[in-house]
Amino acid sequence: MASGTQAVTGGRSGEERPGGRTARRRLSVDERREQLIAVALELFAHRPPEEVSIDDIAAAAGASRPLVYHYFPGKQAIYEESMRRAGQELAGRFEEKAEGPLSERLHRVMGRYLDFVDSHGPGFSALLRGGSVAASPGTTAVIDEVRQAAYEQILLHLALPAPSPGIRRTVRAWIANAEITSLEWLAERSVPREELQLQLVQDFVVALVVTAAREPAVAVELADFLAAEQPEGPTGLLVRDLTSLLAVPGLATALTRLATPEA
């Protein structure tokens, strides 16, 4: 997150003068505040919030402790503002042009999502888990806004005229699943990131199919979604994996029995 933010040391920025001397100027109020937020967010991205102190933020910014308190009443305030900025960035990563197969769009979205999880680990995972000592109504509101932004973007991609309650529940459940799964991955790294990215998209496709089995109107839309999918895309790979299960001894017979009502 710190990338894209101009690094400033000692409270002043440098400009080259003739003869190699560097002219220094004091940061404006807005520039200093932005610098402190950027520095704090970088620290929170790599360490749990309870392990970051005001002194750490001041030292990283090349500022004094009283100066940090001049802009923020305490660590909680700067943490909440940092998380608000991080939340805005994360919400933006769900934005994707409505072009091409649905699963391929979601695959790109989840790639950006996991990039964020990977690079903003400890601070944001503590917030998402709700176990951080820095959690508060303000930080909870940040997460709620991210979840709502993700929810609205996924509904836009589905492009259903009137999403049913079942579809809405499916989308919200998948967002929760993606959140929990990615945080577990962050802690364990049990599978390659690319594999997790694919699995999360396929989880959504499966959830959509289950919803369609319960709702005829969704089934009609599902046919259009599947018609646009490609054999080498996430959905095509999923269908091949599911089809290969029929070769497992006894599985096809068991499924046929379950699908055939008794007379």
ABEGO torsion letter per residue (X at the ends): XABGBBBBBGGBBBBBBBGGBBBBBBBBAAAAAAAAAAAAAAAAAABBAAABBAAAAAAAAGBBAAAAAAABAEAAAAAAAAAAAAAAAAAAAABBBBBEBAAAAAAAAAAAAAAAAAAABAAAAAAAAGABAABBAAAAAAAAAAAAAAAAAAAAAAGBABBBAAAAAAAAAAAAAAAAAAAAAAAAGABBAAAAAAAAAAAAAAAAAAAAAABAAAAAAAAAAAAABBAABAAAAAAAAAAAAAABBGAAAAAAAAABBBX
